[in-house]
């Protein structure tokens, strides 16, 4: 069971055999999969406002980008996923994997706060185990959109706003920390609440 989220935590366990740590200089997040327990899987999704860079430090991971699957290892260097590209990540059962991620906004190349980005991922991971409404709320706050059968992205965004932004809070779902609001188009960095 995931550890409770705290705004000051730099490392946490997602589930048996999977942990995340926020690293500095440069700001990035490291996911460590021991190969024990369930495999690591991030379902198909896309981002409207940022690119992601993945680097495999040890082991190998299956990266799927717009339906194209490939195995990525340390020798492949940076695996770039541009904003708007539907992507997913999957570890191999029983294999150790160390994966690092950074997120950047393509307009100016500046790094997003990986701490917030991965606390959002942590929330998604922990809430996926408990409630679809919780997952939709995490998508709403985190510049993430699930892959759905329709190709109309405006419909996907609308679904996230209605379910994650309105319905989930109506049923009592709340982010534990306002600093987890990541989507710059919905929650500008200079906005104070």
N, C-alpha and C positions, 0 to 999 in steps of 0.2 A: 504494500500500500504506500502511495507517495507520502513524503514528509509534508507537514504543513508549510504553506508559503509564508515567507517573511520578507519584507522589503530589504532587509540587510543580509539575506542569505546569498552567498556566492557559489554554493555547491549544494546539490540536493539529489536524492534518489528518486527516480521516476517509478521504478518497479524493480523487482528482483533482477539483479544483473545489469541494470541500466542506470547510469548517473550522468548528471550535467554539471559543468563548472564554468563560471564566467572568468575568463583570463584577461589580463591587462597587457598593454604594450606589445602588439596592438590589441585593441578591444575585440574579443572574439569569444565564442562559446565552444567548449569541448564536450562531446558526448562520448562516454566510455561504455562499451557493451562487452561484458565478460564472456558471453556465450552461454551463460547459465540462465535458465528461465526462458520466457518468451522472446522471440526475435523483436528487434526494434523496427517499427513500421510507422512512417508518416504518410497518411493517405493523400491521394491526389488533391492538389490545391494550387492556387496562384496568388500573386501579390500585385496590387495595382500601383504601389508607390516605391517599391524598392527591388533591387537585384539581390541575389544571394550567391556567395562564393563558398564552396565546400572543398575541403582538403582532407584526404584520408591520410592519417599519420601511421596507422597500423591496420592491417587486414584489408578488407574490400567491402564495398557497398554497391547495391543495385540502385542506380539513379535512372528514373524514367522522366523524360522531358517531352511533352507533347506526343506521348505514345511510343517514343523510341527508348527502349531499355538498353542500358549498358552497364557493365561492371567497371567500377572505378577503384583504383588502388593508389598507393603512395607514388608510384612511378608516373601517374597521370597528371600530377600537379593540381592546379586549381580547376575545379568543375564549376563553371559559371552558369547560373540560371537567371536569365533576364526577366524583368517584371513582365507579367502577362502570360508567361509560359507555365502551363500546367505541369506540375512536377510532383514526384513522390520519392521517398527514400526507403530502403529495405535492407536489413542486415541478413546475413546467412545464418540459419539456425546452427547453434553450437560453435560458432566462430567468434573470436575476439575482434572487436573493431574500435578504433579510436578515430573520431571524426571531428573536425573543427569547422565552424561556420562563422562568416561575417556577413552583415547585411549593409548594402549601400544604396543611396539614392542616385540613380543614373544622371540626374541633371547636373549635380555638382561633385559627385564622387565621394561625398563625405560619408563616414560610417554612421549608421544608426546605432543607437545604444543597444548593444547585444544583450546587455543585462535585461532590459525591458523586453526585447524581442524574444529571448528565451524564457523569461518568466511567463510570457504569453504562451509559448510552446509548452511549458510545464503545465500551465492551467489547462490547455487543450488536452494534453495527455491525461491528466488526472480526471478531468471532467468527462472525457470520452468514456471512461469506465463507469460513470454514474448517470449522465444525462445528455441527450441530444440538445436540449435547450441551453445547457451550460456551454456546450461546444459552439453553438451558434453565437452566443454572447462573446465568447473568446474570439471568434472570427470577426465579429463586429468591431471589437476594440483593437484588433491586431493586424490590420491590412492583410488579411487572409480571406480567401474565398474558395469554397469547395468546388470541385469539379462536379457539375450536374449534367444530365443528358442534353439540356438545351444549349445552344451556342450563343444565346442572348446574354451577354455579360451584364447588361443593365437589369435583367430579370434576377440574376444571381445576387447582384448588389442590393436590389430591392428586397429580396428574400432575407438577406442577412440583416438589413436595417429593421425590417418588420419583426422577424423572429428574435434576432439577437439584441436589437436595440429597444424594442417595445414589449414583446411578449415575455421574454425571459425575465426582465426586471419585474413585470407584473406578477410573476410567480415567485418572486423573492430572490432571483439570482443577481448578485452584485459582485463587482470586482473588489478584491480585498484592498487594493491600493490604486488611487487615481493615476499614479505614475505609470501604470500598465497600459494606458491609452496610447496606442502606437501609431495609428493611421493618421499621417500628417494632413490629409485632405479633410478629415472629419474633426481632428483634434490638433490644431496647429501648435507647434512647440512653444510659441510665445503666449498662448492662451493661458490665463490664470483661472483656476476655480477654487 
